Amino acid sequence: MRSDELTIVRQLILLLCLLVTVCVVDAQQANGVSGGPITARVSILQQSYCRGDADVFTVSLRLKLEVVSSSKTRVYVLWPMVPFIGKVARSLGDAESQRFLYEMTASHYAQDITRFDRLKIEPGNKVTVQTGYDLVARYEGAVSIPWSVSAGSYAVVLVLMPEEEPPTRLKGPETLKSLTTEPFVVEVPAHPKLVKCDVGAKAQ
């Protein structure tokens, strides 16, 4: 290989490395993480079954969200956030392998002016907040309906974001602008005890 060809190859390799580095940095900034990994763990505080129509009902979940930082620097969680994307898998293994039955994106429109807080997380610490999510479930024997589940056990992953654009003063590379939860298990019964309830839980 001639010296000029070797120079071109080296330049292409350097350019490729630069592009990979930029993509990694962009991905970190998109997640609002500058100092290290963030883990969002979910536990179910309450599970209700809301009346729907002849074919479906709603599994309404009230959730505790533990946001744990293993970063070496202080980070902030912008709160409140709400689930914008829900991903449903057959099992924890499928969810961890990104094999989902479906992903559902919800539209959110803030009814009032959102009063945001920046929840501080020191290195190695956590904050605990509450939120909610609703799954559409089919009665036993009902026909298949898109973006719904039948009786059984499922793993759910949520992506949470603010309902509206936060003020500029609350933004920054150390502030989390979205949270993706670890998979958590939801059991859907075949014969639920239905109640009348308002669908849609608010973050707390």
JOVEN-V154006 format. One record per run of one state. SS is the DSSP state (A for helix, B for strand, O for the rest). FROM is the first residue (numbers start at 1). LEN is the number of residues. If there is no record, write none. Layout:
{{SS:FROM:LEN} {SS:FROM:LEN}}
This chain:
{{O:1:2} {A:3:28} {O:31:7} {B:38:13} {O:51:5} {B:56:14} {O:70:5} {B:75:5} {O:80:2} {B:82:8} {O:90:2} {A:92:5} {O:97:5} {B:102:4} {O:106:11} {B:117:5} {O:122:4} {B:126:13} {O:139:10} {B:149:1} {O:150:2} {B:152:10} {O:162:6} {A:168:3} {O:171:4} {B:175:2} {O:177:1} {B:178:4} {O:182:2} {B:184:5} {O:189:6} {B:195:1} {O:196:9}}
